[in-house]
Amino acid sequence: MAERKSYQQVYIDSAQDSIALQLEQLEQAALSPAVAKNALRNLALSLELHFVDRQQNLEQDGGALQDLRAVAALLTHDAKAPIALGYLKELVDEVFAELNEKFAEG
């Protein structure tokens, strides 16, 4: 897979809107702990997959995109690993800030 140096702003914005809407819905839903755990895991993995082809050397050292990559690897290989809603919300905000700074075409 070819690595990308940039993404169209509309693609980043669309992904951000989608993830934000899903997080909002998860917060409002009365879900069992097991369903909530899996939904949060899937949302984190979905976020990584939206931008998995990004050039790693453009990521900020110790930044949110590197954290996201590590979280996705953990969740992929450890079926029991949970992810907290508050942490995911914070990570999402930081990931999109870094994407807009480092990868947005413009």
C-alpha positions in Angstrom: 0.0 0.0 0.0 1.4 3.4 -1.0 1.8 5.8 1.9 0.0 9.1 1.7 1.5 12.5 2.4 -1.9 14.2 2.5 -5.7 13.8 2.5 -8.3 16.1 1.0 -9.8 18.4 3.7 -13.3 17.1 2.9 -12.2 13.5 3.6 -10.7 14.5 7.0 -13.8 16.6 7.9 -16.2 13.8 6.8 -14.3 11.3 9.0 -14.3 13.7 11.9 -18.0 14.3 11.6 -18.8 10.6 11.4 -16.6 9.7 14.4 -18.1 12.6 16.5 -21.6 11.5 15.7 -20.9 7.9 16.6 -19.3 9.0 19.9 -22.3 11.2 20.7 -24.7 8.3 20.0 -22.6 5.9 22.2 -22.7 8.4 25.0 -26.5 8.7 24.8 -27.3 5.0 24.3 -28.1 2.6 27.1 -25.8 -0.2 26.2 -24.7 -3.2 28.1 -21.0 -3.0 29.1 -20.0 -5.7 26.6 -21.7 -3.9 23.7 -20.3 -0.5 24.7 -16.8 -2.1 25.0 -17.0 -3.6 21.5 -18.5 -0.4 20.0 -15.6 1.7 21.4 -13.0 -0.8 20.2 -14.6 -0.8 16.7 -14.7 3.0 16.6 -11.0 3.3 17.5 -10.1 0.7 14.8 -12.3 2.5 12.3 -10.5 5.7 12.9 -7.1 4.1 12.4 -8.3 2.4 9.2 -9.5 5.7 7.7 -5.9 7.0 7.8 -3.9 3.8 8.0 -2.0 4.6 4.8 -0.5 7.8 6.1 3.3 8.4 6.0 4.6 7.5 9.4 7.6 9.9 9.1 5.2 12.8 9.0 3.6 11.9 12.3 4.6 14.0 15.3 6.9 12.0 17.6 4.9 10.9 20.6 1.8 12.4 19.0 -1.8 11.3 18.8 -1.4 9.5 15.4 1.3 7.3 16.9 -0.8 6.7 19.9 -3.7 5.7 17.7 -1.5 3.3 15.7 -0.4 1.7 19.0 -4.0 1.5 20.4 -5.2 -0.1 17.1 -2.4 -2.7 17.3 -3.3 -3.5 20.9 -7.0 -3.8 20.1 -6.4 -5.9 17.1 -4.2 -8.4 19.0 -5.9 -8.4 22.4 -9.6 -9.2 22.2 -10.0 -8.3 25.9 -8.4 -4.9 25.9 -10.9 -2.2 26.7 -10.9 1.4 25.7 -12.5 4.1 27.8 -15.0 6.5 26.3 -13.2 9.6 27.8 -9.8 8.5 26.5 -11.2 7.8 23.0 -12.9 11.2 22.9 -9.6 12.9 23.9 -7.6 10.8 21.4 -10.1 11.6 18.6 -9.7 15.3 19.2 -5.9 15.1 19.2 -5.8 12.8 16.1 -7.9 15.2 14.0 -5.9 18.2 15.2 -2.7 16.4 14.1 -4.3 15.3 10.8 -5.3 18.8 10.0 -1.9 20.2 10.9 0.3 17.5 9.1 -1.8 15.9 6.5 -4.6 18.2 5.2 -4.2 19.4 1.6 -4.3 23.0 1.3 
